[in-house]
Amino acid sequence: MRPSLPGALLFLAVTCLSSACSSVPPVKKAQEATAAAADAYAKGLVRGINTGKKDRAFSDLDNTRRALEQYAADQSGYPDASSCGDLLAKLPSRGSTLPERDPWGNPYECRSAAGGYSIRSAGEDGSPGTGDDVVLEGGAPPQP
């Protein structure tokens, strides 16, 4: 037997007054879930961008490292240089190029002496000596 229309509406009204039928919590939960998903996506996107920038910085430094190693093999030591511009000027025939700035917009740092070299990017935070730095060193790197 089907309940009468007024009885069904009364049942529905009583049921919907309880939290199980309220439309506010599901909408709020959906909004929170959407916000959490968007936040996770954004964090993943930023992480991916930073990984790409770190890879780019490593590639930039590695090109210079190869030119330095080739120079050292030919000259029995690394060139003396206190800046990236000075270093690159001494490696013209080695095909090395290094942008003035890393992918985060900070200048690269280069030091080289006969016994070793240090080429680095300060990384995402722009502060040298922190955990996000990209550093390539060879031999006995000169101290700053």
Secondary structure per residue as TSV (DSSP state, phi and psi in degrees):
chain	resnum	aa	ss	phi	psi
A	1	M	-	360.0	133.9
A	2	R	-	-83.1	139.6
A	3	P	-	-70.9	153.3
A	4	S	-	-67.9	156.7
A	5	L	H	-57.2	-46.0
A	6	P	H	-62.6	-36.5
A	7	G	H	-67.6	-39.8
A	8	A	H	-66.8	-40.0
A	9	L	H	-66.3	-38.7
A	10	L	H	-63.6	-44.1
A	11	F	H	-61.0	-44.4
A	12	L	H	-64.7	-41.7
A	13	A	H	-64.6	-43.3
A	14	V	H	-66.6	-42.3
A	15	T	H	-64.7	-41.2
A	16	C	H	-74.3	-17.6
A	17	L	H	-74.0	-24.1
A	18	S	S	-74.5	163.6
A	19	S	T	-67.2	-18.1
A	20	A	T	-68.0	-24.3
A	21	C	S	-112.9	2.2
A	22	S	-	-67.2	138.0
A	23	S	S	-85.1	-16.1
A	24	V	H	-70.1	-52.5
A	25	P	H	-58.8	-43.9
A	26	P	H	-62.5	-37.3
A	27	V	H	-66.8	-44.6
A	28	K	H	-63.3	-41.1
A	29	K	H	-63.7	-39.5
A	30	A	H	-65.7	-41.0
A	31	Q	H	-63.2	-43.4
A	32	E	H	-64.5	-41.3
A	33	A	H	-65.0	-40.5
A	34	T	H	-64.7	-43.4
A	35	A	H	-63.7	-41.3
A	36	A	H	-65.1	-40.9
A	37	A	H	-65.9	-42.1
A	38	A	H	-64.6	-40.2
A	39	D	H	-63.9	-45.1
A	40	A	H	-63.1	-40.6
A	41	Y	H	-63.2	-46.1
A	42	A	H	-62.6	-43.3
A	43	K	H	-63.0	-41.2
A	44	G	H	-64.7	-39.3
A	45	L	H	-64.3	-46.2
A	46	V	H	-62.9	-42.5
A	47	R	H	-60.3	-41.9
A	48	G	H	-64.9	-41.0
A	49	I	H	-64.1	-45.3
A	50	N	H	-65.8	-35.6
A	51	T	H	-63.9	-42.3
A	52	G	H	-63.1	-40.1
A	53	K	H	-66.6	-40.7
A	54	K	H	-64.3	-42.0
A	55	D	H	-60.9	-40.7
A	56	R	H	-64.9	-44.1
A	57	A	H	-61.7	-43.7
A	58	F	H	-60.9	-43.3
A	59	S	H	-62.2	-44.1
A	60	D	H	-57.2	-48.7
A	61	L	H	-68.2	-36.2
A	62	D	H	-66.1	-35.5
A	63	N	H	-61.2	-41.9
A	64	T	H	-69.6	-38.4
A	65	R	H	-58.6	-44.1
A	66	R	H	-62.3	-41.6
A	67	A	H	-64.6	-39.2
A	68	L	H	-64.3	-42.5
A	69	E	H	-65.6	-38.4
A	70	Q	H	-65.6	-43.5
A	71	Y	H	-59.5	-46.3
A	72	A	H	-62.3	-38.1
A	73	A	H	-66.6	-38.0
A	74	D	H	-77.9	-35.3
A	75	Q	H	-109.1	2.5
A	76	S	T	59.7	39.1
A	77	G	S	159.6	167.0
A	78	Y	-	-89.4	156.9
A	79	P	-	-72.4	153.7
A	80	D	-	-83.0	122.7
A	81	A	B	-154.7	140.2
A	82	S	S	-110.7	-0.7
A	83	S	S	-146.7	165.0
A	84	C	H	-66.0	-40.5
A	85	G	H	-61.7	-43.1
A	86	D	H	-63.9	-43.1
A	87	L	H	-63.3	-48.8
A	88	L	H	-65.0	-30.8
A	89	A	H	-65.2	-25.1
A	90	K	T	-91.5	-1.7
A	91	L	-	-120.6	35.6
A	92	P	G	-64.0	-36.2
A	93	S	G	-88.3	4.0
A	94	R	G	-96.1	-0.5
A	95	G	T	73.1	17.3
A	96	S	-	-86.9	134.0
A	97	T	-	-132.1	144.4
A	98	L	-	-140.5	121.1
A	99	P	-	-58.0	154.6
A	100	E	S	-64.7	-31.4
A	101	R	B	-125.7	149.7
A	102	D	-	-77.5	175.7
A	103	P	T	-62.5	-15.5
A	104	W	T	-94.4	0.8
A	105	G	S	91.4	7.1
A	106	N	-	-95.9	149.3
A	107	P	B	-69.4	143.1
A	108	Y	-	-70.7	155.0
A	109	E	E	-119.6	130.6
A	110	C	E	-132.2	137.2
A	111	R	E	-140.9	140.6
A	112	S	E	-149.5	142.5
A	113	A	E	-142.3	171.5
A	114	A	T	-52.2	-34.8
A	115	G	T	-88.6	-12.7
A	116	G	E	177.4	-176.9
A	117	Y	E	-149.7	160.8
A	118	S	E	-142.6	122.1
A	119	I	E	-126.9	133.3
A	120	R	E	-152.6	157.5
A	121	S	E	-117.0	139.4
A	122	A	-	-73.6	-4.7
A	123	G	-	77.2	-169.3
A	124	E	T	-58.9	-41.0
A	125	D	T	-79.2	-10.2
A	126	G	-	73.8	3.5
A	127	S	-	-103.9	118.4
A	128	P	T	-66.0	148.7
A	129	G	T	85.0	13.7
A	130	T	S	-108.2	171.9
A	131	G	T	-64.6	-17.2
A	132	D	T	-94.4	3.7
A	133	D	-	-63.1	149.0
A	134	V	E	-109.9	117.1
A	135	V	E	-131.8	133.1
A	136	L	E	-124.5	128.1
A	137	E	E	-133.2	153.1
A	138	G	E	-145.2	152.9
A	139	G	E	63.5	-141.0
A	140	A	S	-104.7	94.1
A	141	P	-	-58.2	139.7
A	142	P	-	-66.5	146.4
A	143	Q	-	-84.1	147.0
A	144	P	-	-65.9	360.0
